[in-house]
Amino acid sequence: MSPGRDDYDDNSWVSLRTRKPSRNYQYSISPKDPIEEAILRHMREDDGSGHVYLVTNPAWPDWVKIGMSADIQARIDAYQTYSPAKDYIIADSVAVDDRRFSENLAHRRASDIARNSSGEWFELDLNNAIDILHSLH
């Protein structure tokens, strides 16, 4: 359920498109796009499970990213495109039933002990980050 979308019981509202012929918005169903349908199908079938993982990079010693993904292998593959040196390292990951809740919990626990933070990146000892990750089970 999305905030402000109380009139929908599920995510079916995502197929609505906004058209702006004037200052008033009108909603209509747009023609089906096969790529968009594949994405939406994945959203409808997503049960919330997945992985919470730790990423490190030698360029930023003592910094650890805590992230989540429904498909950990795809996420690992995508990470290497962020650096020409392809030096991101997946330090650890755990499978969880609710990846969003688990990632938020890991972020809160990391914030309590991190020396510094920036978004999903935390300046803390990798062993402490691994302990946080394994406490999510």
N, C-alpha and C positions, 0 to 999 in steps of 0.2 A: 504494500500500500504506500502510496506517495503522499506527502503532506499536501493538503489542499485538494485531494482527489477522493473525498469521502463518498462521492456518488458512484464509485466503482469498487467492486469487491475484490478485484484482482488487478493485474497489470494490463488489462485490455485497453486502457486509455492511451498507451504508448503508440497505438496505431493512428491516433488522431493527429491531424496536421493543422497548423494555424495558417490562415490566409488573411491578409490585411488589405481589403479593397478600400477601406476608409479607416477612421479611428477605431471603429468597432471590430472586434475579432470574430471570425466565424470559424467553426470547427467542421471539418468534413473528413470523410474517409478517402484517403488517396489510393491510387492504383497500387497493387502489390508489387513490390520490388523483391526479386528473389534473394538478393544479398541481405536486404533488411529483414526479410522473412526468416532467413537462417539465424540471424542475430536474435530476433525476437523469440524464435523457437527455443534457442538456448536459454534465454531469460526465463521463459515460461517453465522450462524443464529443470532449472537450477534449484536444487534443494538446499543450498546454502553451505554445503560441506566443501571441504578443500584443504588447503595447506596454509600454515603460517610459517614463514621462512626468515632466515637471517642472511643478509648479503654484506660482504666486506669488499674493500678495494685497497690495495697497497698504497694508492695515492693519498688515502685518508686514514692513516693508522689510528687505531683506537675508536674509530667510528663504525657503527653497525646499523644497517637498515633493517627494520622489522616490517615485513610486508605480508600480503596474503594473495592467494591465487586459487582459482578453481582447478586450473591445470598447471601443475608445478613445472612440468617439462617444457611447456610452451613459454612459461614465464622465464625460465632459465635461458632458453634460446633467445628470447627477446632482449634480455638484459645485456647480452654480449654485443648488441648493436649500438649500445650507448657509449661505448668506448672503443677508439681505434686500436687500443692495445689489447682489447678483449680480456681485461684483467679483473672483472668482477668475479667473486667467488661466492657460491652458495655454501655458507658455513654449516647450515643445518636446516632441517624443516620437520614439521610434525603434521600429521593428518588430524583434522578436527571436524566436528559435526557442524559447527557454526563459525565460519571463517571470519566474518565481520566482528562478531562478539569477541572471539578469541584474539583477533588482532588488536582490537581496542583495549582489551584487558592487558595484553602484552605491552602496549604503548604506555598505559597507566603505570604498570609495574616498573618499566624501564625509566619513566620520567622520575620516579621516586629515588632512583639510585644513580641516574646519569649525571655526569659533570656538566653536560651541555646537551642541547637538542636542537634539531632543525627539521620540522615536519616529521617524517618517518625515520630520520637518522638520529642516532643517539651516540654520544661520546661515553662509552663505558667498556669495561673489560669484556672480551668475547665470552669468557667462561660464565660471567654473570648473565649475559644475554642468552646463552644456551640453557642455563638454569631456569630463566624466565620462560623460555620456549617450552621446556619439558614439564613445567608446572601447569601448563594449559590442559593436559590430559584429564 
